[in-house]
């Protein structure tokens, strides 16, 4: 969305019209890649990302945040073990 001033000086929102979009080959590749990724793979990736965030939080001296992220990592690992 874009903002512009209307005639009376009041802000007005304009919506950009989108022509009918044709699917790109890149979109098809993304869909097929996503279909091949299992829930277990996604949870493993999520667990790794949360672990990295927890390490960062610990390094900058945010123990509460690091603890919350550790709990989130444990939950992701538990969910992964259920799949």
C-alpha positions in Angstrom: 0.0 0.0 0.0 1.1 3.5 -0.7 0.1 6.6 1.2 -0.6 9.9 -0.5 -2.3 13.1 0.4 -5.9 13.4 -0.8 -7.3 16.7 -2.2 -8.5 17.9 1.2 -5.0 17.2 2.8 -6.2 14.1 4.5 -4.0 11.0 4.0 -5.5 8.5 1.6 -4.4 4.9 1.1 -4.1 3.6 -2.4 -4.0 0.0 -3.3 -1.8 -1.0 -6.1 -3.7 -3.1 -8.6 -2.0 -6.4 -9.3 -2.5 -7.8 -12.8 -3.2 -11.5 -12.9 0.0 -13.1 -11.8 1.4 -16.0 -13.7 3.2 -18.6 -11.6 6.9 -18.4 -12.0 9.1 -21.5 -12.4 10.9 -20.5 -9.2 7.5 -20.8 -7.3 7.1 -24.3 -8.6 10.6 -25.3 -7.4 9.8 -23.8 -4.0 6.5 -25.8 -3.8 8.2 -29.1 -4.7 11.0 -28.5 -2.2 8.5 -27.7 0.5 6.6 -30.8 -0.3 9.8 -32.9 0.1 10.6 -31.4 3.5 9.1 -33.4 6.3 7.7 -32.1 9.6 10.6 -33.9 11.3 13.1 -32.0 9.2 11.3 -28.7 9.8 11.3 -29.3 13.6 15.0 -30.2 13.5 15.8 -26.9 11.7 13.6 -25.0 14.1 15.4 -26.6 17.1 18.8 -25.6 15.6 17.7 -22.0 15.0 16.2 -21.7 18.5 19.5 -23.1 20.0 21.5 -20.4 18.1 19.1 -17.7 19.4 19.6 -19.0 22.9 23.3 -18.9 22.6 23.1 -15.3 21.4 20.8 -14.4 24.3 23.2 -16.0 26.7 26.2 -14.2 25.2 24.6 -10.7 25.6 23.6 -11.4 29.1 19.9 -12.2 28.9 19.5 -15.2 31.1 15.7 -15.1 31.2 15.4 -15.0 27.4 18.0 -17.7 27.1 16.0 -19.9 29.5 12.8 -19.3 27.5 14.5 -20.2 24.3 16.0 -23.4 26.0 12.4 -24.4 26.9 11.3 -23.7 23.3 14.1 -25.9 22.0 13.2 -28.7 24.3 9.6 -28.4 23.1 10.7 -28.6 19.4 12.8 -31.6 20.2 9.9 -33.3 22.0 7.6 -32.6 19.0 10.3 -34.0 16.6 10.5 -37.2 18.7 6.8 -37.7 18.3 6.9 -37.6 14.5 
